[in-house]
C-alpha cells in the first residue's frame, strides 16, 4: 500500500473528523484527481513550424515520462489576437491522473520534486481555492528524477491542480497540510 494512502487512513481521517466534527467517515475530504498541464507559449513563439513541432513533441514526451501516462495535446478553442493565437492551434499539453497513478505521482511531488525545486519556500496558502482544490506550479521540470538534465534542450514549468472533495477553503487547506503538502502559513 502506498505511503500517502496509509497516511490518509491512519492520520488524516481521525484528525479531520476531530477538527471539523464530522459524523461519518465518508464526510472526510479525499483526493479525486490531479491535472498536470504545461503551456508551450514562449517556447514556440517566433519559431518555424518544424521547430514548433519538435518542441511540442519533446514537452509532451517529458510530461508523459514524468506522469507515467500519455500526455494529451491541447488546442486553442478561440482565436486571441493579442497573444497571436489562432483557433485550433496547439498551445499546451496536459495529463489527468486518477487512483493509483495519482497517489504515486503525488508522493513523488511531495517527497522529491518540491524539495528539489530551486528557491522553493513552500506552497502559498492562496493556492487553495474556495472549493478546496490546490493549484501550484513547479518552475523547472528537471526537479523530477525521471528527467535526465543532460538529455534535455530546454526547461519548462508545470502547473498542477489537485482536486479534492473538500467543501471550502478551510477544509481544503487543513486536508492538504495533513497529507503532507508543504503549505506555508502566511501572517
KAWOWO-V649944 format. One record per residue. N is the residue number from 1. RES is the residue in one small letter. SS is DSSP state (A for helix, B for strand, O for the rest). PHI is phi in degrees with one decimal (none if undefined). OMEGA is omega in whole degrees, 0 to 359 (none if undefined). Layout:
<<N:RES:SS:PHI:OMEGA> <N:RES:SS:PHI:OMEGA>>
This chain:
<<1:x:O:none:183> <2:x:O:-68.5:180> <3:x:A:-57.9:183> <4:x:A:-66.4:178> <5:x:A:-65.1:179> <6:x:A:-63.6:179> <7:x:A:-63.0:179> <8:x:A:-61.3:183> <9:x:A:-70.4:186> <10:x:A:-88.2:186> <11:x:A:-113.4:188> <12:x:A:-68.7:183> <13:x:A:-59.1:179> <14:x:A:-62.6:181> <15:x:A:-66.6:180> <16:x:A:-68.8:179> <17:x:A:-64.0:180> <18:x:A:-72.9:185> <19:x:A:-66.9:184> <20:x:A:-106.3:180> <21:x:O:44.0:175> <22:x:O:-74.9:179> <23:x:O:-94.9:185> <24:x:O:-134.7:179> <25:x:A:-62.6:182> <26:x:A:-70.1:177> <27:x:A:-78.2:182> <28:x:O:-66.5:179> <29:x:O:-59.0:176> <30:x:O:-140.7:180> <31:x:B:-79.0:177> <32:x:B:-103.6:182> <33:x:B:-160.5:175> <34:x:B:-126.9:177> <35:x:B:-110.9:179> <36:x:B:-109.8:178> <37:x:B:-138.7:182> <38:x:B:-146.1:176> <39:x:B:-94.1:181> <40:x:O:-82.3:174> <41:x:A:27.9:186> <42:x:A:-66.1:182> <43:x:A:-65.9:183> <44:x:A:-105.2:183> <45:x:O:-68.6:179> <46:x:O:78.6:180> <47:x:O:-105.1:177> <48:x:O:-74.6:181> <49:x:A:-58.2:181> <50:x:A:-64.8:179> <51:x:A:-64.5:178> <52:x:A:-60.5:181> <53:x:A:-63.3:179> <54:x:A:-64.4:180> <55:x:A:-64.8:180> <56:x:A:-62.0:179> <57:x:A:-65.5:180> <58:x:A:-65.6:179> <59:x:A:-66.2:179> <60:x:A:-62.2:179> <61:x:A:-65.4:179> <62:x:A:-64.1:179> <63:x:A:-64.4:176> <64:x:A:-63.0:180> <65:x:A:-66.6:181> <66:x:A:-66.4:187> <67:x:A:-88.3:182> <68:x:O:76.7:180> <69:x:O:-149.6:185> <70:x:O:-60.7:178> <71:x:O:-81.6:179> <72:x:B:-101.0:179> <73:x:B:-79.6:181> <74:x:B:-105.2:182> <75:x:B:-119.2:180> <76:x:O:-67.9:179> <77:x:O:-79.6:181> <78:x:O:-133.4:177> <79:x:O:-83.1:176> <80:x:B:-130.3:186> <81:x:A:-67.2:180> <82:x:A:-60.1:182> <83:x:A:-98.8:181> <84:x:O:55.7:180> <85:x:B:-111.6:177> <86:x:O:-105.5:178> <87:x:O:-60.9:179> <88:x:O:89.1:180> <89:x:O:-74.7:179> <90:x:B:-71.6:184> <91:x:B:-124.3:181> <92:x:B:-177.3:177> <93:x:B:-141.4:180> <94:x:B:-145.7:176> <95:x:B:-136.6:175> <96:x:B:-110.8:182> <97:x:B:-108.6:177> <98:x:O:-137.7:175> <99:x:A:53.7:188> <100:x:A:-64.4:179> <101:x:A:-62.4:179> <102:x:A:-64.2:182> <103:x:A:-64.2:179> <104:x:A:-61.3:180> <105:x:A:-63.7:181> <106:x:A:-63.8:176> <107:x:A:-60.9:179> <108:x:A:-66.9:180> <109:x:A:-64.8:184> <110:x:A:-68.4:187> <111:x:A:-89.5:186> <112:x:A:-118.1:190> <113:x:A:-66.7:181> <114:x:A:-65.3:177> <115:x:A:-63.3:180> <116:x:A:-83.1:181> <117:x:O:-66.6:180> <118:x:O:-72.5:178> <119:x:O:57.1:181> <120:x:O:-82.2:181> <121:x:O:-111.3:184> <122:x:O:118.5:179> <123:x:B:-82.5:179> <124:x:B:-63.7:182> <125:x:A:-67.0:177> <126:x:A:-73.3:177> <127:x:A:-70.2:178> <128:x:B:-90.8:182> <129:x:O:-85.9:184> <130:x:O:-70.0:179> <131:x:O:-98.7:177> <132:x:O:86.4:178> <133:x:O:-102.9:183> <134:x:B:-108.5:177> <135:x:B:-125.2:178> <136:x:B:-151.2:182> <137:x:B:-126.7:173> <138:x:B:-120.3:187> <139:x:O:-69.0:183> <140:x:O:-127.4:182> <141:x:A:-73.3:180> <142:x:A:-76.9:176> <143:x:A:-74.7:176> <144:x:O:-85.4:183> <145:x:O:-68.1:180> <146:x:O:-70.9:184> <147:x:O:-95.0:177> <148:x:O:-92.4:184> <149:x:A:-59.9:181> <150:x:A:-71.4:187> <151:x:A:-94.9:183> <152:x:O:-100.4:180> <153:x:O:-98.8:182> <154:x:O:-150.3:182> <155:x:O:-108.4:177> <156:x:O:-128.5:180> <157:x:O:-105.0:181> <158:x:B:-122.9:172> <159:x:B:-119.4:180> <160:x:B:-123.7:174> <161:x:B:-120.6:179> <162:x:B:-101.1:184> <163:x:B:-92.9:179> <164:x:B:-124.0:178> <165:x:O:-94.7:178> <166:x:O:-62.7:185> <167:x:O:-86.3:182> <168:x:O:-149.4:185> <169:x:A:-64.4:182> <170:x:A:-63.8:178> <171:x:A:-61.4:181> <172:x:A:-62.8:181> <173:x:A:-63.5:179> <174:x:A:-64.5:180> <175:x:A:-62.0:182> <176:x:A:-69.0:176> <177:x:A:-64.7:179> <178:x:A:-65.8:178> <179:x:A:-71.2:178> <180:x:O:113.2:176> <181:x:O:-69.0:181> <182:x:O:-78.5:180> <183:x:B:-87.7:181> <184:x:B:-84.8:179> <185:x:O:-89.3:181> <186:x:O:-94.6:184> <187:x:O:-81.5:none>>
